[in-house]
Amino acid sequence: MLFLQKRQTVWQKRFYVFIVFYAAITLAAQIFAQKTEQLLGLSYVMIFSAWILPFLPRVFCRALRLPRLYLIDVIFDSFLILAVTFASLLNGYTLIPHFDKVLHTIAGFLFAEGGMLFYYYLKPNHRLEKTDGARVSWAALLSSMALGQLWEIYEFTASLISGGTYDPQLVKTTGVTDTMTDMIVCTLGGLITALFCWRYYRTGKKDLMTKILLEFVEPAN
């Protein structure tokens, strides 16, 4: 059965605890950013995004007529803390060198995981079988590449709309170098996930990403 129900109750409780933490740290970051006058231009969009984007997994599940996936909520909101709360509101891109590349690499892992889950959503019996290895690995890699490209389109569009006043990743000044390095590290994250995925199907050895997959997909007998 796809999206195992036996783990839903456990992750539902964890999600409720985590969302309180998310709200507290995001509110504190916004108050700090306002008091230190770090909010300029589209930074106010980041405030809006920090409270709206957590609903995205729920919208996605409803669109695909899936049950609420609380583990996905926790993973997605954890990434939002890094990408929106810390990086944009607390100026994390400046505080930590190459933090943008770190985020894109993490995104590569997450995009690849999403690709694997989507593969089993489309698969008729929704069961994990050893013969799926090659197809699931390709789904992981290609998903990280495709979604990484969409992210770059978003960054470029945000820079254009703001006229350069909101450009924390320096898209306008770094040009193709920023775009290409972002896509490379995102693809690298997807490639690593795909290789570990392939290893699991060949040897049965589990890693973090395959453990997440097994929270939702039941192996065939």
Buried (B, 14 or more C-beta within 10 A) or exposed (E): EBBEEEBBEEBEEBBEEBBEEBBEBBBEBBEEBBEEEBBEBBBBBBBEBBBEBBEBBEEBBEEEEBEBBBBBBBBBBBBBBBBBBBBBBBBBBEEEEEBBBBBBBBBBBBBBBBBBBBBBBEBEEBBBEEEBBEEBBBBBBBBBBEBBBEBBEEBBEBBEEBEEEBBBBBBBEBEEEBBEBBBBBBBBBBBBBBBBBBBBBEEEEEBEBBEBBBBBBBEEE
